[in-house]
Amino acid sequence: MKNSTQTNFQKTVHAVVASIPKGSVATYGQVAELAGRPGAARAVGSVMSHNQDTKATPCHRVVGSTGALSGYAYGDGITTKKKLLVKEGVQFRGEKVDLKTSQWHPKVSR
């Protein structure tokens, strides 16, 4: 999606996701809250499903609220998402991300 055709929410979601550091993940709900729309986790998922620049917006770093991997349109889908996260050092417990060790906790100034 070209930047000029994005809504403010979409631009903000992309900016939040671009801020997630390697080795960390954020949940869809967390991204929604950081984007100023608490409760809009599904809308974040929709924005990420149309992400065309995975280098600028590393959407593989966004996971479900339980650490479950969902929705990845590139490579072999979830398998590729997990491989990318493991390569970055994200910790797993079984098939879910260990959110206690790998969830991103940005410092937010208010």
C-alpha positions as CSV (number, residue, x, y, z in Angstrom):
1,M,0.0,0.0,0.0
2,K,1.4,3.3,-1.0
3,N,2.0,5.8,1.8
4,S,-0.1,8.5,0.2
5,T,-3.2,6.4,0.1
6,Q,-3.0,5.2,3.7
7,T,-5.3,6.5,6.4
8,N,-3.7,8.0,9.5
9,F,-4.4,4.8,11.4
10,Q,-2.6,2.7,8.8
11,K,0.4,5.0,8.8
12,T,0.5,4.9,12.6
13,V,0.3,1.1,12.6
14,H,3.1,0.9,10.2
15,A,5.2,3.3,12.3
16,V,4.5,1.3,15.5
17,V,5.4,-2.0,13.8
18,A,8.6,-0.5,12.3
19,S,9.6,0.4,15.9
20,I,9.5,-3.2,17.2
21,P,13.1,-4.2,17.7
22,K,14.7,-7.4,16.4
23,G,14.3,-10.2,19.0
24,S,11.0,-8.8,20.3
25,V,7.3,-9.1,19.4
26,A,4.2,-7.1,20.0
27,T,0.6,-8.3,20.0
28,Y,-2.0,-7.1,17.6
29,G,-3.8,-5.5,20.6
30,Q,-0.7,-3.8,21.8
31,V,0.0,-2.3,18.4
32,A,-3.7,-1.1,18.3
33,E,-3.3,0.6,21.7
34,L,0.0,2.2,20.7
35,A,-1.6,3.4,17.5
36,G,-4.3,5.1,19.6
37,R,-7.1,2.7,18.9
38,P,-7.4,0.3,21.9
39,G,-9.5,-2.7,21.0
40,A,-8.7,-2.5,17.3
41,A,-6.6,-5.6,17.1
42,R,-8.4,-7.0,14.1
43,A,-8.0,-3.7,12.3
44,V,-4.2,-4.0,12.9
45,G,-4.4,-7.5,11.5
46,S,-6.1,-6.1,8.4
47,V,-3.4,-3.4,7.9
48,M,-0.7,-6.0,8.3
49,S,-2.3,-8.4,5.8
50,H,-1.8,-5.7,3.2
51,N,1.8,-4.9,4.1
52,Q,4.0,-4.9,1.0
53,D,7.3,-3.9,2.5
54,T,8.3,-6.4,5.2
55,K,11.7,-4.8,5.6
56,A,10.3,-1.4,6.5
57,T,7.4,-2.9,8.4
58,P,8.4,-6.2,10.0
59,C,4.9,-7.6,10.3
60,H,6.3,-11.0,11.4
61,R,6.9,-9.4,14.8
62,V,3.2,-9.0,15.4
63,V,1.6,-12.0,17.2
64,G,-1.7,-13.0,18.9
65,S,-2.5,-12.0,22.5
66,T,-1.5,-15.5,23.7
67,G,1.8,-15.5,21.7
68,A,0.2,-17.6,18.9
69,L,1.4,-17.1,15.4
70,S,-1.3,-16.1,12.9
71,G,-1.5,-14.6,9.5
72,Y,1.6,-14.3,7.5
73,A,1.3,-14.0,3.7
74,Y,4.9,-14.5,2.8
75,G,7.1,-17.5,2.1
76,D,5.5,-20.6,3.7
77,G,3.2,-18.5,5.9
78,I,3.4,-19.3,9.6
79,T,6.4,-21.6,9.1
80,T,8.3,-18.6,7.6
81,K,7.1,-16.3,10.4
82,K,8.4,-18.6,13.1
83,K,11.8,-19.1,11.3
84,L,12.2,-15.3,11.1
85,L,11.4,-14.9,14.7
86,V,13.7,-17.7,15.9
87,K,16.5,-16.3,13.8
88,E,16.0,-12.9,15.5
89,G,16.2,-14.6,18.9
90,V,12.5,-14.6,19.9
91,Q,11.9,-17.3,22.6
92,F,9.1,-19.9,22.1
93,R,7.3,-22.2,24.4
94,G,6.1,-24.9,22.0
95,E,4.4,-23.2,19.1
96,K,3.7,-19.9,20.9
97,V,6.0,-17.0,21.5
98,D,7.0,-16.7,25.2
99,L,5.6,-13.3,25.8
100,K,7.2,-13.0,29.2
101,T,10.7,-13.0,27.6
102,S,10.1,-11.7,24.1
103,Q,7.3,-9.1,24.3
104,W,8.3,-5.6,23.5
105,H,7.7,-3.0,26.2
106,P,8.3,0.4,24.6
107,K,8.9,3.4,26.8
108,V,5.9,5.7,26.0
109,S,6.1,9.3,27.1
110,R,2.9,10.9,28.0
